[in-house]
């Protein structure tokens, strides 16, 4: 129950939620947004900031698309090209279609939770893929907050449960069959799988290999990147 005269509630997950009026719909109904915190006092303080604008005006904020573009530019300068490509694909295919037009300071935790739940239940994406999307969202929001945006979304309580799948080791017969298939009409793609099968090299290391890393006379494969 809310405290008397206040729009502040304690949620079932233990967090406190405070709602404030943003605008009205054409039929006269109020449109609200929420802030979240671990205690009643913290929520009250957040509501005070947002409603009185004593620190920042929460409605003067750029769209998520701008922060996403700026963050990707930073990633490209500071991370491997493969990492940048992975994050860019997640942004272009998952994040931006859903949130590009939203002001980032008005995206709530509930909105993110519903978005991720839809990816899992309706779009049938794996928990690993959805967790990658969540990680990218966290990074974008952290970047936005560090550059001056007011963020109401609290990612501390948003988690994707990962299935505990037991790793299965190939049997001798399976290993032999795969090897025989790979050795038939060998090409670059099959060579990559063959190397992984016999060396345990990781995908990032494999993709970073150059012919100069291969020393056939010495029977050495030199791993330098990945």
N, C-alpha and C positions, 0 to 999 in steps of 0.2 A: 504494500500500500504506500502511496506517496505521503510525504509529510504534509500537514495541513497547509493549504495555500501555496504549495510548491509543486512543480512538475518534476520531481526527483523520486526515483524508484530504486530499490535494491533488486537486482536481477537474480534469477535462479542460479546463475554461474558464479555468484558472489560479488560481481562488480556492481557499482552504482552507475545509474544512467540519469542524465538530466536532459530534458527536452526544452527547446526554445523555438518560438515562432519566427519563421522566416518571411512568409508572405501568405497571400490568400489566393485560392483558385477562383476561376470565373464564377462559380456558384456560391462563393462566400465561405468555403471551408478553409480552415487554417492549414498551412504547410509547415511542418516541423522538421528540425534536425536535432540530432542527439550528440552529446558528449559523454565520455566514459572515464571512470577512474576507479581506483581501488577503495576509496573511502568517500563518505558523504561530504566531508570538508573539501576534498580535492575537486569533486564535481561542482560544488558551490562556487569554488574559486574559478573554475573553467567557465561556468555559466556567466559569472560576473565579467570576465574578460570579453567573452563573445558578445554579450548583450550591451555592454557599455562602450566597447571599443577603446578601452583605456590604454591597451598595449598596441593592438593592431586591428585593423578592420578586416574581419574574417571573410568578407564578401569581395574584397579586392584581391583576387587570386587568379593565377593563370590556369588554363585548362591542363588536365593531366597530360595531354599530348605534348605540350611544350616541355614539361619536366621530363617526360620520357625521352624526347629527342635530345635534350641537353645532357641527360644522364648517359645515354648511349654514346654521345660524343666523348664524354669523359672515359667511359669503358674502353672505347677504341684506342684512346691514347695510352691507357695504363695496363691493359690486359692483352692476352694473346688473341690473335685474329679468330681462332676457333671459339674462344669464349665470347667474343663480341658477336659472332654470327649466331651462336646459340641464343644469346639474350635478345638480339634483334628479331629473330624468328618468333620468339615467344611474345615479344611486344607487338609485332605486326599481325600475328595470327590469333592471339588470345586476348591481350590486354587492351590494345587500342580499339578493336571492334566493339568492345563493351563499354569503355570508359573515356574514349578520346574527347568527347564533348563535355565531360563533367569538370567543374571546378574542383581541384584536388582537395581543397579545404572543406568541401561538403560531402565527401565520400566517407560514409560511416563504416564501422566494423560490421554491422549487420548486412550492409550491401555487399561487402567483400565476401562474407560468409555464404550468402545466398549464391553469389557468382561461382564460388568454388564448389558448392554443393551441386549446382547445376552441371558443372563439368564432370563431376564424379557420377552422379545418378542418371542424368539425362543424356549427356554426350558420351558417357562410358569411357572417359579418359582414365588411364591408370593413375593410381595414387602417386607414383613417382612423377608422372608428367604434371599433375596438379600441384604437387609440392614444389616443382621447379617454377611453376607460374607464381605461386605464393612467394617464393624467394625473390623473384624479380620484382613483384609488387612491393615487397618490404624495402628493397634497395631503392626503388624509385621514390617512395614516400620518405625514406630517410634522407635522400638527396634533397628532396623538396623542402623538408623541414630545416635542413642545414643551410639552405639558401633563402630562408625567411618565410616559408609558407606556414600557415596555421593548420595543423593536422589534428583531426578529431578521431581518426581511425586508430585503434589500439591493436597492434598485431600480436601482443603478448599472449592473448587468449585464443588465437586462431592457429589451429594445428591440423595437419593431415595425417591420419593414422596410416602407418606403413605396415603392410602385411609381412609377417615373419616367414618368408619362403625359404625352405631348406634348399641349399645348393645341391644339385645332383651332378655327380661325377660320371663322365662317359665310361661305358664298359669297354673292355678290350675290343669286342666285335664292332661296337659303334665307332670307336676311334679308327679302326682299320678301314671300315667302309668310307668314312669321311676322307681319310687320307687317299684312298684309291680314287675317289671321285675328284678330289682336288688335283691330283697328278695327271688326270686326263685333260688334254687340251689346256694346259696351264696358261693363265693370263695374269695380269697385274692384280686383279681383284682376288682371284683364287690364291695367288702368292701371299697376299695379306692375311687371308684366313689361315693358310698353311703355317705361316710364321707364328700367328697367335696360338695355333693349336700346339705347336712344339716348343715355343719359348715362353709363353705366358705374358708376352708383351701387351701393354695396355693400348686401347684404341688411340688415345692422344699421342702416345709415343710412336705407334705404327704410322699414323698419318703424317708425322713430322719427319719420317725417315727420308734420307736422300741416298742416291747411289754411292756417294762418297762415304757413307756410314757402313757400307758392305765391303768387308775384306775377305774375298773368296779364298785367296791363297793362305791366309792365316786362320780361316774359318771363324771370323769374328764379326759380330753385328754390334756396332757401337750406338748406344742410345744416348742422345745429347739433349733432346727436347721432348716435351709432352707433359 
